């Protein structure tokens, strides 16, 4: 089973008519730090903010059930449009608007992340090097092994992080392509 097939089995596909005009709102997240010091010295205060736009609308599926679509961007839908939606673990990950022939897909999915992370690190080598690192702590004659193991383990960590990024990007792209293909066919 490929890295894309397993999460694809958990995707639900719904089709329905949009029952209301979409509700659009923004969420602002503000964070800051600094401002500490004593006497005449005060450090600068740093404040940053991010604004996320959300869209939600209600669809009535072919079976007569209602489903609330919450989308983390602006979405081009309105009341009466026919929409197909892909849902993974109760989160809308893609939709196709048949009226406007537009499709959207979430990028940087946490959905795919859990699957790709499991494949990024060579587990047997990682566990073996971890054991070789821990054993010399208890057996003095093996202490030279721990020095070599640290270098091997750090190298594997760097390689694993690089592989994680490559695997995640590839799996995310393949997953997106397959979900949209299935969604358009339904």
C-alpha positions in Angstrom: 0.0 0.0 0.0 1.4 3.4 -1.0 1.8 6.4 1.3 -1.2 8.0 -0.4 -3.6 5.0 -0.5 -3.8 4.5 3.3 -5.0 8.0 4.2 -7.3 8.0 1.0 -9.3 5.2 2.6 -10.4 7.6 5.4 -11.7 10.3 3.0 -15.4 10.8 2.7 -16.9 12.4 -0.3 -20.1 14.4 -0.2 -22.2 16.2 -2.8 -24.9 18.8 -2.1 -26.5 22.1 -2.7 -25.4 25.1 -0.8 -28.2 26.2 1.5 -27.0 29.6 2.6 -24.8 32.4 1.4 -21.3 31.8 2.9 -20.3 33.4 6.2 -16.9 35.0 6.0 -14.9 36.1 9.0 -11.3 36.8 10.0 -9.4 35.7 13.1 -6.5 37.7 14.3 -3.8 36.2 16.4 -1.5 38.6 18.2 1.7 37.6 20.0 4.4 39.7 21.6 7.4 39.6 23.9 10.1 41.7 25.4 9.7 44.7 27.6 11.9 43.4 30.4 14.7 45.2 32.2 15.6 47.2 35.3 16.4 50.8 36.1 16.8 52.9 33.0 17.3 50.0 30.7 14.3 48.5 28.9 14.3 46.1 26.0 12.1 46.6 23.0 8.7 45.1 22.9 8.0 43.0 19.8 4.4 42.5 18.7 3.3 40.5 15.6 0.0 39.4 14.3 -1.5 37.1 11.7 -4.9 37.3 10.2 -6.7 34.1 9.0 -9.8 34.4 6.8 -12.5 31.7 7.1 -15.5 30.8 5.1 -18.4 28.5 6.2 -21.5 27.3 4.4 -24.1 24.6 4.8 -24.8 22.0 2.2 -27.6 19.5 2.0 -26.3 16.2 0.7 -28.1 13.9 -1.8 -29.2 11.7 1.2 -30.9 14.8 2.8 -28.4 15.3 5.6 -26.8 18.7 6.2 -23.1 19.3 6.5 -21.3 22.4 7.6 -18.2 23.2 5.4 -15.6 25.3 7.1 -12.8 26.5 4.8 -9.7 28.3 6.0 -9.7 30.8 3.0 -12.2 32.7 1.0 -14.4 30.4 -1.1 -16.3 31.3 -4.2 -19.7 29.7 -3.5 -23.2 31.0 -3.0 -26.6 29.8 -2.2 -27.9 27.3 -4.8 -24.5 26.1 -6.0 -23.8 22.4 -6.2 -20.6 21.5 -4.4 -18.6 18.3 -3.9 -16.6 18.1 -0.7 -13.8 15.8 0.5 -13.7 15.3 4.3 -10.9 13.7 6.3 -11.5 13.2 10.0 -14.3 15.8 10.0 -12.1 18.4 8.3 -12.9 19.7 4.8 -9.8 19.2 2.7 -11.0 19.9 -0.8 -14.1 21.0 -2.6 -15.3 21.4 -6.2 -18.0 24.0 -7.2 -19.8 22.5 -10.2 -21.5 25.8 -11.0 -18.2 27.8 -11.3 -16.1 24.8 -12.2 -13.5 25.8 -9.5 -11.7 23.5 -7.1 -9.7 24.1 -4.0 -7.4 21.9 -1.9 -5.8 22.6 1.4 -2.0 22.5 1.4 0.2 21.6 4.3 -2.2 19.0 5.5 -1.7 17.6 8.9 -3.7 14.6 7.5 -0.8 13.5 5.3 1.9 14.6 7.7 1.4 11.8 10.2 1.7 9.2 7.4 4.8 10.7 5.8 6.6 11.3 9.1 6.5 7.6 9.9 8.4 6.9 6.6 11.0 9.6 6.9 13.4 8.0 9.4 15.1 4.6 8.8 13.7 3.1 12.1 16.0 0.0 12.4 19.1 2.1 12.0 17.7 4.8 14.4 16.8 2.3 17.1 20.1 0.5 16.6 22.1 3.7 17.0 20.1 4.7 20.0 20.8 1.4 21.6 24.5 1.7 20.8 24.4 5.1 22.5 22.7 3.9 25.7 24.6 0.7 26.2 28.0 2.3 26.8 26.5 4.2 29.7 26.2 0.9 31.5 29.1 -1.0 30.1 32.4 0.9 30.5 34.3 -1.2 27.9 31.9 0.1 25.2 32.4 3.8 25.8 34.3 4.4 22.6 31.2 3.2 20.7 29.1 6.0 22.1 31.4 8.7 20.5 31.1 7.0 17.1 27.4 6.5 17.6 26.8 10.2 18.3 28.3 11.1 15.0 26.2 8.4 13.2 23.1 9.4 15.0 23.4 13.1 14.2 24.1 12.3 10.6 21.0 10.1 10.5 19.0 12.9 12.1 20.0 15.4 9.4 19.3 12.9 6.6 15.9 12.0 8.2 14.9 15.7 8.4 15.8 16.2 4.8 13.9 13.0 3.8 10.9 14.1 5.8 10.6 17.3 3.8 11.0 15.5 0.5 8.5 12.7 1.4 6.0 15.1 2.8 6.0 17.3 -0.2 5.7 14.4 -2.6 2.9 12.6 -0.6 1.0 15.9 -0.2 1.1 16.6 -3.9 0.1 13.0 -4.8 -2.7 13.0 -2.2 -4.1 16.3 -3.4 -4.1 15.1 -7.0 -5.9 11.8 -6.2 -8.5 13.5 -3.9 -9.4 16.1 -6.6 -9.5 13.4 -9.3 -11.9 11.3 -7.2 -14.0 14.4 -6.2 -14.4 15.5 -9.8 -15.5 11.9 -10.9 -18.2 11.6 -8.2 
